[in-house]
Amino acid sequence: MNTNSIGRFGRRGFLRSSATLAGAAGIVAGIGACAPRDSGSGGEASDGGGAPAGEADPNGHLTAAISYELGTNGYDPMTTSAALTVAVNWHALEGLTELHPVTREVYAALATEVPGADGTSVDVTLRDGAVFHDGSPVTTDDVVFSFERVLDPDNASLYAQFIPFIEGVEAKDDSTVTFSLATPTGVFAERLSTVKIVPRAAVEADPKAFDSRPVGTGPWTMTDGGASSKIVEFERFDDYTGPCPRRPPP
């Protein structure tokens, strides 16, 4: 299946493939973001065969492999659609909401709570203390910018088709944005997750640099995009203030 063009398999196919990828790649981010830095507390680990594996190394290195060559279409969440780059962005970027990688349930990410959409005007409040990987605080201007660039027809973002009901986004105050909707939309909260919030200053200062190494608010910072090394590397973002995604039911 060609994951580089949504036109090849349509919207449903794109969402199905995204769900499959999230189950494989998103779990790593969920587990890593919830792991405490001090490994001296908590239960004893196992090597998978029932034998104790000893204490976890808080500065350990996790290595994973993929079965195809690294793509080169960039990481900008407004345009990227390759399987690997989308999976990388799940680790490094956040939307106002996100979907659990296994259950597909919606949960609040950069938003303080999962918003409803009973009317045509919806306020969404940002969580306190959220910062981008470059240390800059997340602002309502960044949120408005992130949605407007996706909705702008000149940018030809494939993600615009998932939020056609959004007619406008504006900053209500320093912590709240207001969405104007064409009609009340039952999947409003779920669809917010398709737009990742990016720092306006970084994107506008150097779009090419951002495309090669995006700046987000996720639990991991990408330190190598693999352009020459063919290796994608992350470092844990210690200033991450977001939620631990809910684990799937037993």
Short mmCIF file of the C-alpha atoms (twelve columns), coordinates in Angstrom:
data_MODEL
# 
_entry.id   MODEL 
# 
loop_
_atom_site.group_PDB 
_atom_site.id 
_atom_site.type_symbol 
_atom_site.label_atom_id 
_atom_site.label_alt_id 
_atom_site.label_comp_id 
_atom_site.label_asym_id 
_atom_site.label_seq_id 
_atom_site.Cartn_x 
_atom_site.Cartn_y 
_atom_site.Cartn_z 
_atom_site.pdbx_PDB_model_num 
ATOM 1   C CA . MET A 1   0.000   0.000   0.000  1 
ATOM 2   C CA . ASN A 2   1.344   3.429   -0.905 1 
ATOM 3   C CA . THR A 3   1.077   5.595   2.210  1 
ATOM 4   C CA . ASN A 4   2.526   8.666   0.505  1 
ATOM 5   C CA . SER A 5   -0.683  9.666   -1.238 1 
ATOM 6   C CA . ILE A 6   -4.106  9.649   0.332  1 
ATOM 7   C CA . GLY A 7   -5.626  9.713   -3.122 1 
ATOM 8   C CA . ARG A 8   -4.582  6.130   -3.735 1 
ATOM 9   C CA . PHE A 9   -6.809  4.619   -1.078 1 
ATOM 10  C CA . GLY A 10  -9.170  7.323   0.199  1 
ATOM 11  C CA . ARG A 11  -9.994  8.767   3.580  1 
ATOM 12  C CA . ARG A 12  -11.129 5.535   5.253  1 
ATOM 13  C CA . GLY A 13  -8.033  3.695   4.136  1 
ATOM 14  C CA . PHE A 14  -5.833  6.501   5.425  1 
ATOM 15  C CA . LEU A 15  -7.481  6.397   8.839  1 
ATOM 16  C CA . ARG A 16  -7.266  2.594   8.988  1 
ATOM 17  C CA . SER A 17  -3.575  2.635   8.151  1 
ATOM 18  C CA . SER A 18  -2.993  5.387   10.706 1 
ATOM 19  C CA . ALA A 19  -4.704  3.298   13.374 1 
ATOM 20  C CA . THR A 20  -2.473  0.333   12.574 1 
ATOM 21  C CA . LEU A 21  0.668   2.458   12.716 1 
ATOM 22  C CA . ALA A 22  -0.399  4.021   15.994 1 
ATOM 23  C CA . GLY A 23  -0.774  0.595   17.544 1 
ATOM 24  C CA . ALA A 24  2.832   -0.176  16.651 1 
ATOM 25  C CA . ALA A 25  4.584   3.169   17.040 1 
ATOM 26  C CA . GLY A 26  2.432   5.180   19.420 1 
ATOM 27  C CA . ILE A 27  2.664   2.689   22.276 1 
ATOM 28  C CA . VAL A 28  6.384   3.380   22.622 1 
ATOM 29  C CA . ALA A 29  5.715   7.070   23.212 1 
ATOM 30  C CA . GLY A 30  2.939   6.294   25.702 1 
ATOM 31  C CA . ILE A 31  5.099   3.935   27.742 1 
ATOM 32  C CA . GLY A 32  8.166   6.149   27.588 1 
ATOM 33  C CA . ALA A 33  6.300   9.276   28.616 1 
ATOM 34  C CA . CYS A 34  4.922   7.551   31.701 1 
ATOM 35  C CA . ALA A 35  8.178   5.971   32.867 1 
ATOM 36  C CA . PRO A 36  9.633   7.641   35.985 1 
ATOM 37  C CA . ARG A 37  13.161  9.008   35.834 1 
ATOM 38  C CA . ASP A 38  14.012  7.369   39.180 1 
ATOM 39  C CA . SER A 39  13.915  3.655   38.500 1 
ATOM 40  C CA . GLY A 40  14.664  2.755   42.113 1 
ATOM 41  C CA . SER A 41  10.958  2.634   42.994 1 
ATOM 42  C CA . GLY A 42  8.225   0.435   41.656 1 
ATOM 43  C CA . GLY A 43  8.065   -3.242  40.777 1 
ATOM 44  C CA . GLU A 44  10.916  -5.448  39.616 1 
ATOM 45  C CA . ALA A 45  11.342  -5.793  35.872 1 
ATOM 46  C CA . SER A 46  11.421  -9.077  33.989 1 
ATOM 47  C CA . ASP A 47  13.404  -10.255 31.002 1 
ATOM 48  C CA . GLY A 48  10.213  -11.620 29.436 1 
ATOM 49  C CA . GLY A 49  10.864  -15.203 30.505 1 
ATOM 50  C CA . GLY A 50  9.897   -14.759 34.125 1 
ATOM 51  C CA . ALA A 51  13.410  -14.013 35.399 1 
ATOM 52  C CA . PRO A 52  14.160  -10.667 37.039 1 
ATOM 53  C CA . ALA A 53  15.872  -8.296  34.652 1 
ATOM 54  C CA . GLY A 54  17.265  -5.992  37.341 1 
ATOM 55  C CA . GLU A 55  16.760  -2.279  37.680 1 
ATOM 56  C CA . ALA A 56  16.016  -0.266  34.557 1 
ATOM 57  C CA . ASP A 57  18.677  2.161   33.424 1 
ATOM 58  C CA . PRO A 58  17.067  5.656   33.509 1 
ATOM 59  C CA . ASN A 59  19.521  6.711   30.800 1 
ATOM 60  C CA . GLY A 60  19.100  3.546   28.753 1 
ATOM 61  C CA . HIS A 61  18.795  3.324   24.994 1 
ATOM 62  C CA . LEU A 62  15.913  1.665   23.164 1 
ATOM 63  C CA . THR A 63  16.643  0.490   19.620 1 
ATOM 64  C CA . ALA A 64  13.978  -0.470  17.068 1 
ATOM 65  C CA . ALA A 65  14.151  -1.335  13.386 1 
ATOM 66  C CA . ILE A 66  11.867  -0.781  10.409 1 
ATOM 67  C CA . SER A 67  11.592  -3.031  7.381  1 
ATOM 68  C CA . TYR A 68  11.819  -0.353  4.693  1 
ATOM 69  C CA . GLU A 69  14.092  2.549   3.809  1 
ATOM 70  C CA . LEU A 70  13.656  5.857   5.556  1 
ATOM 71  C CA . GLY A 71  11.517  8.268   3.568  1 
ATOM 72  C CA . THR A 72  12.650  11.755  2.631  1 
ATOM 73  C CA . ASN A 73  9.400   13.713  2.342  1 
ATOM 74  C CA . GLY A 74  9.964   15.729  5.533  1 
ATOM 75  C CA . TYR A 75  8.289   15.824  8.932  1 
ATOM 76  C CA . ASP A 76  6.139   18.956  8.787  1 
ATOM 77  C CA . PRO A 77  2.787   17.711  10.183 1 
ATOM 78  C CA . MET A 78  0.899   19.950  7.762  1 
ATOM 79  C CA . THR A 79  2.118   17.971  4.742  1 
ATOM 80  C CA . THR A 80  3.849   14.722  5.660  1 
ATOM 81  C CA . SER A 81  2.049   11.434  4.992  1 
ATOM 82  C CA . ALA A 82  4.740   8.723   4.910  1 
ATOM 83  C CA . ALA A 83  4.302   5.991   7.507  1 
ATOM 84  C CA . LEU A 84  7.602   6.621   9.263  1 
ATOM 85  C CA . THR A 85  7.373   10.406  9.432  1 
ATOM 86  C CA . VAL A 86  3.807   10.275  10.727 1 
ATOM 87  C CA . ALA A 87  4.869   7.743   13.380 1 
ATOM 88  C CA . VAL A 88  7.802   9.953   14.399 1 
ATOM 89  C CA . ASN A 89  5.464   12.906  14.792 1 
ATOM 90  C CA . TRP A 90  3.272   10.917  17.180 1 
ATOM 91  C CA . HIS A 91  6.271   10.840  19.511 1 
ATOM 92  C CA . ALA A 92  7.395   14.444  19.122 1 
ATOM 93  C CA . LEU A 93  4.240   16.477  18.452 1 
ATOM 94  C CA . GLU A 94  0.816   16.857  20.047 1 
ATOM 95  C CA . GLY A 95  -2.599  18.063  19.030 1 
ATOM 96  C CA . LEU A 96  -5.172  19.629  21.308 1 
ATOM 97  C CA . THR A 97  -6.484  16.090  21.582 1 
ATOM 98  C CA . GLU A 98  -4.956  12.729  20.736 1 
ATOM 99  C CA . LEU A 99  -6.257  9.207   20.167 1 
ATOM 100 C CA . HIS A 100 -5.121  6.308   22.324 1 
ATOM 101 C CA . PRO A 101 -2.875  4.154   20.119 1 
ATOM 102 C CA . VAL A 102 -4.719  0.939   20.994 1 
ATOM 103 C CA . THR A 103 -8.302  1.772   21.965 1 
ATOM 104 C CA . ARG A 104 -8.579  4.839   19.661 1 
ATOM 105 C CA . GLU A 105 -10.334 6.679   22.480 1 
ATOM 106 C CA . VAL A 106 -9.899  10.446  22.424 1 
ATOM 107 C CA . TYR A 107 -8.123  12.126  25.333 1 
ATOM 108 C CA . ALA A 108 -7.017  15.681  26.113 1 
ATOM 109 C CA . ALA A 109 -3.421  16.433  25.114 1 
ATOM 110 C CA . LEU A 110 -2.632  20.157  24.825 1 
ATOM 111 C CA . ALA A 111 -6.237  20.870  25.788 1 
ATOM 112 C CA . THR A 112 -7.243  20.703  29.435 1 
ATOM 113 C CA . GLU A 113 -10.240 18.504  28.656 1 
ATOM 114 C CA . VAL A 114 -11.940 16.743  25.771 1 
ATOM 115 C CA . PRO A 115 -14.192 19.373  24.177 1 
ATOM 116 C CA . GLY A 116 -17.772 18.802  23.146 1 
ATOM 117 C CA . ALA A 117 -19.353 20.278  20.045 1 
ATOM 118 C CA . ASP A 118 -23.044 20.697  20.790 1 
ATOM 119 C CA . GLY A 119 -23.104 24.136  19.197 1 
ATOM 120 C CA . THR A 120 -21.300 26.043  16.482 1 
ATOM 121 C CA . SER A 121 -18.899 27.845  18.815 1 
ATOM 122 C CA . VAL A 122 -16.524 25.796  20.970 1 
ATOM 123 C CA . ASP A 123 -13.948 27.082  23.453 1 
ATOM 124 C CA . VAL A 124 -10.825 24.996  24.092 1 
ATOM 125 C CA . THR A 125 -8.475  25.852  26.954 1 
ATOM 126 C CA . LEU A 126 -4.751  25.013  26.830 1 
ATOM 127 C CA . ARG A 127 -3.071  23.066  29.614 1 
ATOM 128 C CA . ASP A 128 -0.864  25.054  31.972 1 
ATOM 129 C CA . GLY A 129 2.894   25.000  31.575 1 
ATOM 130 C CA . ALA A 130 3.090   23.460  28.103 1 
ATOM 131 C CA . VAL A 131 6.333   24.329  26.317 1 
ATOM 132 C CA . PHE A 132 7.865   23.438  22.976 1 
ATOM 133 C CA . HIS A 133 11.141  21.563  22.710 1 
ATOM 134 C CA . ASP A 134 12.961  24.869  22.136 1 
ATOM 135 C CA . GLY A 135 11.731  26.119  25.522 1 
ATOM 136 C CA . SER A 136 9.158   28.581  24.191 1 
ATOM 137 C CA . PRO A 137 5.692   28.473  25.792 1 
ATOM 138 C CA . VAL A 138 2.699   27.253  23.807 1 
ATOM 139 C CA . THR A 139 0.412   30.189  23.053 1 
ATOM 140 C CA . THR A 140 -3.061  30.541  21.641 1 
ATOM 141 C CA . ASP A 141 -1.421  32.284  18.659 1 
ATOM 142 C CA . ASP A 142 0.484   29.064  17.952 1 
ATOM 143 C CA . VAL A 143 -2.784  27.114  18.027 1 
ATOM 144 C CA . VAL A 144 -4.534  29.516  15.657 1 
ATOM 145 C CA . PHE A 145 -1.515  29.464  13.329 1 
ATOM 146 C CA . SER A 146 -1.387  25.649  13.325 1 
ATOM 147 C CA . PHE A 147 -5.019  25.310  12.271 1 
ATOM 148 C CA . GLU A 148 -5.012  28.174  9.790  1 
ATOM 149 C CA . ARG A 149 -2.017  26.797  7.891  1 
ATOM 150 C CA . VAL A 150 -3.782  23.438  7.523  1 
ATOM 151 C CA . LEU A 151 -7.052  25.047  6.446  1 
ATOM 152 C CA . ASP A 152 -5.389  27.414  3.958  1 
ATOM 153 C CA . PRO A 153 -6.142  26.026  0.446  1 
ATOM 154 C CA . ASP A 154 -2.844  27.434  -0.832 1 
ATOM 155 C CA . ASN A 155 -0.972  24.988  1.408  1 
ATOM 156 C CA . ALA A 156 -2.805  21.957  -0.053 1 
ATOM 157 C CA . SER A 157 -2.685  20.094  3.273  1 
ATOM 158 C CA . LEU A 158 -4.265  16.656  2.995  1 
ATOM 159 C CA . TYR A 159 -5.387  17.009  6.620  1 
ATOM 160 C CA . ALA A 160 -7.770  19.839  5.762  1 
ATOM 161 C CA . GLN A 161 -10.307 17.306  4.512  1 
ATOM 162 C CA . PHE A 162 -10.688 15.915  8.037  1 
ATOM 163 C CA . ILE A 163 -11.782 19.263  9.531  1 
ATOM 164 C CA . PRO A 164 -14.003 20.831  6.821  1 
ATOM 165 C CA . PHE A 165 -16.560 21.817  9.481  1 
ATOM 166 C CA . ILE A 166 -14.142 24.318  11.060 1 
ATOM 167 C CA . GLU A 167 -14.888 27.766  9.649  1 
ATOM 168 C CA . GLY A 168 -12.491 29.725  11.830 1 
ATOM 169 C CA . VAL A 169 -10.199 29.698  14.864 1 
ATOM 170 C CA . GLU A 170 -9.371  32.712  16.992 1 
ATOM 171 C CA . ALA A 171 -7.680  33.444  20.304 1 
ATOM 172 C CA . LYS A 172 -10.261 34.295  22.948 1 
ATOM 173 C CA . ASP A 173 -7.621  35.121  25.562 1 
ATOM 174 C CA . ASP A 174 -4.118  33.987  26.554 1 
ATOM 175 C CA . SER A 175 -5.238  30.437  27.344 1 
ATOM 176 C CA . THR A 176 -8.394  29.825  25.292 1 
ATOM 177 C CA . VAL A 177 -9.143  29.477  21.586 1 
ATOM 178 C CA . THR A 178 -12.609 29.590  20.037 1 
ATOM 179 C CA . PHE A 179 -13.558 27.363  17.104 1 
ATOM 180 C CA . SER A 180 -16.392 28.463  14.821 1 
ATOM 181 C CA . LEU A 181 -18.105 25.460  13.226 1 
ATOM 182 C CA . ALA A 182 -20.378 25.231  10.215 1 
ATOM 183 C CA . THR A 183 -22.575 22.772  12.129 1 
ATOM 184 C CA . PRO A 184 -22.427 20.935  15.475 1 
ATOM 185 C CA . THR A 185 -20.054 18.023  14.888 1 
ATOM 186 C CA . GLY A 186 -20.038 14.803  16.893 1 
ATOM 187 C CA . VAL A 187 -16.454 13.899  15.953 1 
ATOM 188 C CA . PHE A 188 -15.055 17.349  16.686 1 
ATOM 189 C CA . ALA A 189 -12.790 16.185  19.530 1 
ATOM 190 C CA . GLU A 190 -11.445 13.227  17.550 1 
ATOM 191 C CA . ARG A 191 -10.706 15.300  14.445 1 
ATOM 192 C CA . LEU A 192 -8.775  17.926  16.424 1 
ATOM 193 C CA . SER A 193 -6.058  15.296  16.798 1 
ATOM 194 C CA . THR A 194 -5.236  15.473  13.078 1 
ATOM 195 C CA . VAL A 195 -3.720  18.943  13.506 1 
ATOM 196 C CA . LYS A 196 -0.478  19.067  15.487 1 
ATOM 197 C CA . ILE A 197 0.333   22.306  17.291 1 
ATOM 198 C CA . VAL A 198 3.584   23.882  16.109 1 
ATOM 199 C CA . PRO A 199 5.507   27.011  17.178 1 
ATOM 200 C CA . ARG A 200 4.721   29.816  14.764 1 
ATOM 201 C CA . ALA A 201 8.055   31.560  15.308 1 
ATOM 202 C CA . ALA A 202 10.115  28.459  14.454 1 
ATOM 203 C CA . VAL A 203 8.069   27.562  11.373 1 
ATOM 204 C CA . GLU A 204 8.133   31.066  9.929  1 
ATOM 205 C CA . ALA A 205 11.818  31.623  10.740 1 
ATOM 206 C CA . ASP A 206 13.013  28.583  8.756  1 
ATOM 207 C CA . PRO A 207 10.356  26.310  7.200  1 
ATOM 208 C CA . LYS A 208 12.973  23.936  5.719  1 
ATOM 209 C CA . ALA A 209 14.733  23.456  9.047  1 
ATOM 210 C CA . PHE A 210 11.396  22.790  10.735 1 
ATOM 211 C CA . ASP A 211 10.503  20.251  8.045  1 
ATOM 212 C CA . SER A 212 13.719  18.341  8.654  1 
ATOM 213 C CA . ARG A 213 13.542  18.485  12.456 1 
ATOM 214 C CA . PRO A 214 10.136  19.544  13.816 1 
ATOM 215 C CA . VAL A 215 9.724   21.313  17.137 1 
ATOM 216 C CA . GLY A 216 6.806   20.051  19.178 1 
ATOM 217 C CA . THR A 217 5.552   19.529  22.729 1 
ATOM 218 C CA . GLY A 218 5.584   15.726  22.826 1 
ATOM 219 C CA . PRO A 219 7.397   13.478  25.326 1 
ATOM 220 C CA . TRP A 220 10.310  12.939  22.929 1 
ATOM 221 C CA . THR A 221 12.568  15.377  21.066 1 
ATOM 222 C CA . MET A 222 13.830  14.183  17.685 1 
ATOM 223 C CA . THR A 223 17.602  14.705  17.571 1 
ATOM 224 C CA . ASP A 224 18.308  13.028  14.216 1 
ATOM 225 C CA . GLY A 225 15.824  12.951  11.357 1 
ATOM 226 C CA . GLY A 226 17.859  10.415  9.397  1 
ATOM 227 C CA . ALA A 227 18.458  12.510  6.279  1 
ATOM 228 C CA . SER A 228 22.048  11.283  5.976  1 
ATOM 229 C CA . SER A 229 22.427  8.776   8.808  1 
ATOM 230 C CA . LYS A 230 19.291  6.766   7.931  1 
ATOM 231 C CA . ILE A 231 18.687  6.613   11.670 1 
ATOM 232 C CA . VAL A 232 15.961  8.432   13.585 1 
ATOM 233 C CA . GLU A 233 16.905  9.245   17.152 1 
ATOM 234 C CA . PHE A 234 15.031  10.774  20.071 1 
ATOM 235 C CA . GLU A 235 15.829  12.130  23.497 1 
ATOM 236 C CA . ARG A 236 13.364  12.225  26.356 1 
ATOM 237 C CA . PHE A 237 11.861  15.689  26.819 1 
ATOM 238 C CA . ASP A 238 12.176  16.277  30.545 1 
ATOM 239 C CA . ASP A 239 9.973   19.391  30.467 1 
ATOM 240 C CA . TYR A 240 7.017   17.441  29.082 1 
ATOM 241 C CA . THR A 241 3.863   18.377  30.985 1 
ATOM 242 C CA . GLY A 242 1.309   16.272  29.141 1 
ATOM 243 C CA . PRO A 243 -0.844  13.326  30.133 1 
ATOM 244 C CA . CYS A 244 -0.010  9.660   30.142 1 
ATOM 245 C CA . PRO A 245 -2.398  8.063   27.606 1 
ATOM 246 C CA . ARG A 246 -4.828  5.695   29.233 1 
ATOM 247 C CA . ARG A 247 -3.859  2.084   28.879 1 
ATOM 248 C CA . PRO A 248 -6.220  -0.313  27.073 1 
ATOM 249 C CA . PRO A 249 -8.647  -2.302  29.215 1 
ATOM 250 C CA . PRO A 250 -7.538  -5.833  30.223 1 
# 
